[in-house]
Amino acid sequence: MPRQLRRDKDAVRDWMCEQLDLVVSSPTKFAIPKDLDAEQLALVKYRALSEARSGDVEKLRQLVSRLLGPEFADFIQPAKLKRGGYDHPA
């Protein structure tokens, strides 16, 4: 394999790993950058929504608090379960 092609493939692999780390990282790494561009905002929104679907709404609260203000974050609560219902993460 030519060197340039190998370098290009390595660069694409490294970029993809960085993007996956942004989406699928440990809870302690969740941070909202101060200067959000559209691509970073989309990744942060995706991660916050996926966590909220599994029952953890804290990241969504952080995002809403950052974008709209802290007074809106208090209205985000986990969905109410029916009597005897169980919350099974997907």
C-alpha positions as CSV (number, residue, x, y, z in Angstrom):
1,M,0.0,0.0,0.0
2,P,1.4,3.4,-0.9
3,R,2.4,5.6,2.0
4,Q,0.1,8.5,1.1
5,L,-2.9,6.1,1.0
6,R,-2.0,4.6,4.3
7,R,-1.6,8.1,5.9
8,D,-5.0,9.1,4.5
9,K,-6.6,6.0,5.9
10,D,-5.0,6.6,9.2
11,A,-6.2,10.2,9.3
12,V,-9.8,9.1,8.5
13,R,-9.6,6.4,11.2
14,D,-8.3,8.9,13.8
15,W,-11.0,11.5,12.9
16,M,-13.7,8.8,13.2
17,C,-12.3,7.7,16.6
18,E,-12.4,11.3,17.8
19,Q,-16.0,11.7,16.7
20,L,-17.1,8.5,18.3
21,D,-15.3,9.6,21.6
22,L,-17.4,12.7,21.5
23,V,-20.7,10.7,21.2
24,V,-19.8,7.6,23.2
25,S,-17.6,8.7,26.1
26,S,-17.8,8.3,29.8
27,P,-20.2,10.4,31.8
28,T,-17.4,12.4,33.3
29,K,-16.2,13.6,29.9
30,F,-19.5,15.2,29.0
31,A,-18.9,18.9,28.6
32,I,-20.4,21.6,26.6
33,P,-17.7,23.7,24.9
34,K,-18.0,27.5,25.2
35,D,-17.8,28.1,21.5
36,L,-20.2,25.6,19.9
37,D,-20.3,25.3,16.2
38,A,-23.1,23.6,14.4
39,E,-21.4,20.2,14.2
40,Q,-20.4,20.1,17.9
41,L,-23.9,21.2,18.8
42,A,-25.4,18.3,16.8
43,L,-23.1,15.8,18.6
44,V,-23.9,17.2,22.0
45,K,-27.6,17.2,21.3
46,Y,-27.5,13.6,20.1
47,R,-25.6,12.5,23.2
48,A,-27.9,14.4,25.6
49,L,-31.0,13.0,23.9
50,S,-29.7,9.4,23.8
51,E,-28.9,9.6,27.5
52,A,-32.4,11.1,28.2
53,R,-34.1,8.2,26.4
54,S,-32.3,5.8,28.7
55,G,-33.5,7.7,31.7
56,D,-30.6,10.0,32.6
57,V,-31.9,13.6,31.9
58,E,-29.0,15.4,33.6
59,K,-27.1,16.0,30.3
60,L,-30.2,17.3,28.7
61,R,-30.7,19.7,31.6
62,Q,-27.1,20.9,31.2
63,L,-27.6,21.5,27.5
64,V,-31.0,23.3,28.0
65,S,-29.5,25.4,30.8
66,R,-26.6,26.4,28.6
67,L,-28.7,27.3,25.6
68,L,-31.9,28.6,27.0
69,G,-31.1,29.4,30.6
70,P,-31.3,27.7,34.0
71,E,-34.9,28.5,34.5
72,F,-35.9,26.1,31.7
73,A,-33.8,23.2,32.9
74,D,-36.1,22.5,36.0
75,F,-38.9,21.6,33.7
76,I,-37.0,18.6,32.2
77,Q,-38.0,15.5,34.2
78,P,-37.9,11.8,33.4
79,A,-41.1,10.3,32.0
80,K,-43.6,9.0,34.6
81,L,-44.0,5.3,34.7
82,K,-47.3,3.6,34.9
83,R,-48.1,1.8,38.2
84,G,-46.0,-1.3,38.4
85,G,-44.0,-0.2,35.3
86,Y,-40.3,-0.8,35.0
87,D,-37.8,1.4,33.2
88,H,-35.7,-0.9,31.0
89,P,-32.8,0.9,29.3
90,A,-32.7,0.2,25.5
